[in-house]
């Protein structure tokens, strides 16, 4: 989050320099005014604030009870939020992949691709699709779908619509590759938002993954259920017969070289001299693309004693499924069933999927565990809480140095806690998920909301040093600081409104700044009201505590 913290710190430092140097110089050269203009709105607000704060101070314990109920309301708001620390990026390019069990003829794959492309292009205008490009092989195909900037639907909606129109093809599964950020690991079965299957045999894991997919596809809160583990590609295996080959003097190396020349040809060492340059010469068998298994069995193999022998005389040929790769994590073979979430928080999805998987019977020696993205969500949330705690500690240390007290800064710190209440309630009211950017907004609030409490308490101390009683100082400080507190809060909220209602994203397609702006707006607005009422109330309680402690020490310790 350096892209947020560094510019913010730099701008605050620059504004501090300007506020303490340039602005006083300019004010000194301006004609002397008639003092602060009076405004009816602020006069009425000041009078109303005076009545409310006096009522609060005269009913202190009732006010504390109301404050506790407000804190409980904030906790309730948190329980109603969708916590998604790693929201899916809003990419303009969607990648639709075909997962094929085994291999199919290239002509058949091309026919499937044509059918899929026709379905997508048929809804091109409706879904806001731009260009569509495709690559395919015997066991895999990828369709790249570029969305127009004016597309009427969001990416998750487009994915669901496209998956719904996919044809039903045996041994072929269609899914969209994930665009979630993660920690930088490969998204090809890396154990992200999904279920990791662990065991000894990759072939068995692929079979189990298909059964798990069939179960998870029935859950309405999951979509795009798939596995990116490679299935068994059908390959032709040639196994040398040791006895027959040994009698004829045929080695595995000679056998492999003969088959390679028959199927792929051979590059001549010397090329064709064209008088100044040399063209490469590649020799290959005529119509080698049409070679069938029976033709290959009759392939002549040269023997050292002279003559040839048919390939089937010295080797066994058969088609077998062969894996293109084996994925091992922490020295364990693993496959992953991944999925996207549909209108459900990751933490709640984890609980529900775990409940389903507990009833799934795994073979002996095989087990399952939740994907790493679920743990990453919890780790991110914990890291953000640590950052907020560190910010509060630093703010407390600075206020302790300002007030020369370890007690009174605590009254201001409660405004940070109630800013979190405002964040939760505002995010709930605006149906905004609690994301990492929203937590960043809460970190920023730790340094913003305390400003109001600092200027308010500082004014209270000034008036008390001038001889005012504590209650008079609190009321007058509130009236004196009401206007600047409300104006600074209002200008901050106004500056964040474009981010709060827009959809500006990191890098254009990354995480949205909207949750951060909304968390700051909700927290700052709520904390401003709390600062004007709760901070004076807590100051009175802490001041009474301080005075009581002094009286106790005087009476307990004789002079």
N, C-alpha and C positions, 0 to 999 in steps of 0.2 A: 504493500500500500504506500510505497514511497512516492508514487505519482500523486498522491493526495497530501501526504504529510509535509513533504519538502516545500512545495509551492505555498502551502498554508502558513508554515512557519516563516518563510521568507517574506510573504506579504504582511504578516503581523509585525515582524521586526521593522519592515520599511514604514508601515503606518505609525509605529511607535516613534520612530525617528522624526517623521514629518509632524506628528502631533506635539512633540516636545520642542521642536525647533522652528519649523516654517510657519505653522499656524499662529503661535504667539507673536512672531515677528510681524505677520500680516495684520493681526488684531491691533497691535500697537500703533500701526500706521493708519488705521481706520478712524473715522470721526467717532467721538464718544457718544454712545447711545443713551437711551433713557431707561436702561435696565431691561430685564426680561419681560417681554410683553405678556399680559394676562390673557388667558383664553378660557372661555366659558366651559368648554368641555373638560379641560383639565381641572378647573375650579370645582366642578361638580364631582369629578372623579376623586379629587382630594378630599372633599367633604364626605363622600361615601366611604372612602378608605378610612378616614378618621373614625367614623362610627363603627365600622367593621372591626378594625384593629382593637379599639377599646372594648368592644364586646368580646373579642377573642381573649384579650388579656384578663378580663374579669371572669371568664369561664374557661380556665386553662385546661383542666382535665377533660372537660367535654370536647374541647378543641383537639386535644391529643387523641381522644377516642375517634373523632371524625377523621383525623389524619391516618390513624391505623386502618380504618375502613377503606379509605382511599387507596392505601397501599395494597390491601387485599384485592381491590378492584383491578389494580395493575397486574397482580399475579393471575387473576382470572383472565385478563386480556392476553397474557402470555400463553396460557393453556389453550386459548382459542386460535393461536397463530400457527401458520404453516412454517416450520423451521427448515429452511433449505439453504445450507451454507455454501452450496456449490450449484447454483442454478445453471441450466443448460444454456449454452451460448446461442444467440439468435443468428445463426450462420445463413448466408444467402445461398449456399450450395449444400444440397442434400445428397447423400450417397446411399443409393438403394443397392443392396447386395443380394445375390442369389447364393444360398448355401446348398450344395449338392452332395448327397450321399453317394459316394462312388464317382463314377464318370458316366457321361452320356456322349453320344455322337455329336460332333461339332455341328452337323447340319440340324440336329434336333435342338441343340442349344441356341442356334441362330433363329430357329422358328419360335422358341420361347421368348427370346429377346424381342423379336419383331412384334409378338403379341403384347408384351409388356409396354413397349414403346408406343404402340397404337393406342393402348388404354390411357397412357399418360398424356399423349398429344391430344386425345379426344377431350380431355378436361383442361387443356392448356390455358385457355382464356378464363375459364371459371376460377381456377386456382391461382392464377397470376404467375404461371410458369414461363420462363424465358427459354434459354437454350437447354437441350438435352443431348448428352453424349454417352456412349456405351463402349465398354471393352468386355470381352468374354473369352473364355477358354473352355476346355472340356469339363471342368469341375467347378467353375466359378465365373460370375459375371458381375460387373459393377455398372450402375446407371447413375450418372452425375446430372442432377437437376438444379439448374440455376434459377432462383426466384427473382422476379422483378421487384424493383424498389417499391412499386405501388401495389404489391400483392395484397388482396383483401383479407387473407387469412394468415395467422401465425404459423410458424414451422410445425409445431406439434399437430395442429389441425390438418395441415397438408399431408403430413406423414400418415395419419389415420385414414384420410380419404384415399390416398394412393394404395395403402396396404389392403383396404377393403375391396379395391377393384382388381387385385392381383389374381391371376388364374390359379386354379387348383391343379398342381402338377405333382405326380408321385415323386418322392425322394428329393423334392426341391422346396426350400424354405426361403421366403422373402423377408428381409428386415432392413432397417436403416441403421447405419453405423452411428454410434454415439458421438455427440459433439460436446460432451461435458469436459471441463478442463482437467480435473484430476491433478495429480502431482507430477505429471510429466511422463508416467509410464505408458507403455504401448496400450492402445485400446483394443488390440487383437487378442481378446481373451485374457486381459491382464487382471481380472478379478475386480472389476469396478462395481457399478450398481447392479448387483446380481448375487448369484449363489455359486460358490466355488466347490467343485467336486474333486476329491482327492483320492487317489488309489494307485495301483501298480501298473495297470494296463491302459494305455491310451484308447485302444479300440473299445474296451469295456466302458471307459469313461464317456466316450462319444455315444454309446448306446444308452447309458444312464441319462446323459444330457437330453437325448430325444424324449425319454420318458418324463423327465422333469419339465421340459418345455410343454408337453401335452397337459401337464397338471397346472402349470402357472398360466397358460394361455386362457384358462377358464376364469381367472380372477379378474373382475371388472376394473380394478384399480391399477392393473399392469397392462402395458402395451409394448409392442415391438419386442416380444420375447424371442431370444435367439441365442445361438452359440457361434463363436467364431473359431472354435477348434476345427482343425482340418479333418475331414472325413477320409475314409480309406479310398485312395485313388486306385483304380484297377490298372495294374501293370503286368507286363509279361515277364515272368521269371524264368531264367535258364539255369538249371541245376546240373552240374557236371556229374557224370557217372564215373566214379573213380576207377573201377576195374577196367571197363571198356576203354576209357580214355588213356589209362596207364599202359595197356597193351599196345595201343596204336601210337603212343608218344604224344598225344594231344594234351596241351596244358590249358589252364583257364585263361591265361594271357592270350594264347593263339586263338582260342574260341572267341574271346571278347573282341579281338581285333577283326576277325572275319565278320562277325555280326555287325560291328560298327561300320565296316566298309559297305556291307550290303544295305544297311538302312540309312546311313548318313553320307556315304561317299568318302572320298579321300582327297586331300589337298596335295598336289604334286610339289616336290621340292624345287624343281626348276619350272619357271614359267615360259611363256611364249615370247621370244624376242621380237619386238616390233620396231627395232632400229632406234634405240634411244630410251625406250622404256620397256618394261616387261609386264605382261599380263599374267595373272594367276590362272592356273589350270586346275579345275576341280572335276574329278572323275566320279561318276555314280552310275548305278545300275538303271537301265531304262525301265520306266514305269515303277520305280521303287515305292511311290506313294500308294500303289494298289496292291502291294505285297500282302498276302493273307497268311494266316497261321500255318496252313498246310504248305504253302510255298516256303516259309521259313524253315519248317521241319526238314525239307529236302535240300536246304542250302548246303552246297559242297564245302567241306572243311579239308584243307590240305594237311596231309600227314607227313612227318619227317622222312619216312621210308619211300615216299613217292605215291602219287595218286591222291584220290579224295575219298571222303566218306560223308554220308549224309549227317546233318546236325543231330537228327533224332536218334542216331546210332550211338552217340556219345553223351547225350544230354537229354533231360526231361524238360519239356516246355509246357507251361500252363499259366493262365491268368489268375492273379491273386490280388486282393486289396492290400495296398501299401500306403503307409502314412507319409505325408510330405514332411512332417516335423513332429517333434515331441516337446511339449512345454513342461519344464520342471521349475518349481519354486521351492526354495529352501530344501533342495534335494528330494522333493516329492513331485510326482507326476500329477498334473492338475488340468482340469478343463473348467470352463466357466459358462454358466447360463446367465446372460445379461438381459436387462429389460429397462424400459422407461416407466416413469410413474405418471399416473393420470389422476390429477386433482387429489393428491394425498401427500402428506409430509413424509420425508424420508424415514424419520424415526418411527412413525406409525406404520409405514410400509414394512419396515424391518420386523416389527413385532408380528404383523399379520403373516408375512412370508415365513418367518420362523415357526409359527404355529402350524402352517401347512406342511412345512418340510419335516416337522417332528413325526407326522403321520406317514411320511414317505419311507418305504422300506428300502434300505441300501444293502447291496450284497456284502458278504463278510469281507472285511479288509478294506472297505471303502467308507468314506465319510464325507460330510458336507460342512461348509461354514459360510457365513455371509461374506459378501464381497468387500474389498478394502475401502471402497468409497463410503460405505456406512461408517466404518471406523474413522475415516478421514473427516466426515461430518462432525463426529463427536470431538475429534482432536482440534479441528478448527474452532469449534464453539468454546472449548476449554482455553485455547490460546487467546481468543478474543477476550474472554473473561479475565485472564491474567493481564492482558494489556490495559483493560479498564481499571483493574486494581492498581496497577503501577501508575497509571495517570492520576488516580485519586490520591495515592500516596505522595506523589510529587506536588500536587496542588496543596495538599494538607501541610507539607513542609514549608512551602512558600507562604501560606497564610499564617502559619505559626510564627514565622519570622516577621511578618507584617504586624500582627496583633500582639506580638511578644507574649503569647499565651498558647498553651497546648489544649485549652478547654474551649474557648470561644470559636476557633475554626470549625469545631465539630458541628456547630449550629448551621454553618454555611454548607458543610458537606452533605447535609440532608437534602439540600436542593438538588444535588447530583442524583441521589437515590430516587427522588420524586420526578426527576426528568426521565428516568427509566420507566416510571409509571406512565408518564405522558407518551413515551415512545410506544409502549405496548398497546395502550388504548387507541392511539391514533392509527397505528398500523392495522389494528383490528377493525377500526371504523372504515378505513379506506381499502380493506381487503388486500393488504400488501404483505407478502411473506417476510419473515425475519431472515435476511440473508447476511452474508459477510459484509456487504456494503452498509447495511443497516447497523451492524455492530460497529463499523468504523464511525458512523455518525454518532453512536453513543460514546465512543472514545473522545470524539471532538467535543461533545456536550460537556464532558468532565471539565474542560478548560473554559467553556463559554458561560455556562449557567452560574458559575461561582462569581462571575464579575458583578452581577446584581447584588448578591449578598455581601460582597466585599465593600462596595460603595455605600450600601445601606448601613452596615455595622460601623464602618469608618466614620460616617456622619453621626451615628449615635454616640460614639466615643467622644467626638469633638464637642457635641452639645453637652454631654455630661461633664466634660472638663470645664466648660463655661459656666457650670453651676446649675444646669437644668436637672430636674428629677429624672429618674429612669423612664417613667411612663411618658413624661413630656418629651424627653429626648427621642423616644421611639416614634411617637406620633409626628413630631416635627420633622424628623429625619425621613419618615415615609412621605410626607408632603413635599419635602425638598427634593427627594430623589425619585418621586413617582414619574415625573415627566421624562427625564433621561432614560430611566429603566424601560418605560413603555416604548419610547422612540427607538432605542437600540434594538429591542426585541422585534418591533414592527419592521424596521429596515432590514434586519437579518432575514426575517420570514419572507419579505418581499423579494429579496435577492435570490432566495432559494426556490421561489414559486416556479420559474421556468424549468428547473430540473425536476421538481416534484410532479409536474403535469406532463412533461415530455418523456422521451425514451432515449436519452443520450447514453451511449454505451462506451465502455473502455475499448479503444481500438476500433470503434465502429460496429463491432459485432460481439464484443465481450459482455461482461456483466454490466447491468444497468446501474446508473447513478441514482435512479428514482428512489429506491428504498433508503439510501443515505439521506437524501434531501428531506424525505417525509419524516424520517426519524428525528432529524434535527428540528424540523418545524414543530412536530408534536411535543418533543421533549422540552424545547425552549419555551413554547407557549405555556405549557403546563407548569414548568419550573418557575416562570416569571410570576405567575399568580401565587405559587407556593412560597416563593422567596419573600413576597410582600406580607404574607400572613404567618407562615410557619417559622421563618427565620427569627423574627422578633419574639415569637412565643418560646422557641427553644433558647434564645438568648436570655430571656427572663428566668427560665428554669435553671440554666447553667450558672447564671449570676447568683441566683438564690443558693445553689449548691456551693459555689465559691465562698459566699458570705457565711453560710452555715459551717463550712470547713474551718474558716478563720476563727469563728466564734468558738468552735469546739477546741481548736488548738490553744486559744487564749485561756480557756477555762481548764483544760486538761493539763497544760504545761504552765506552772506558776512562773511569774517573772523573777 
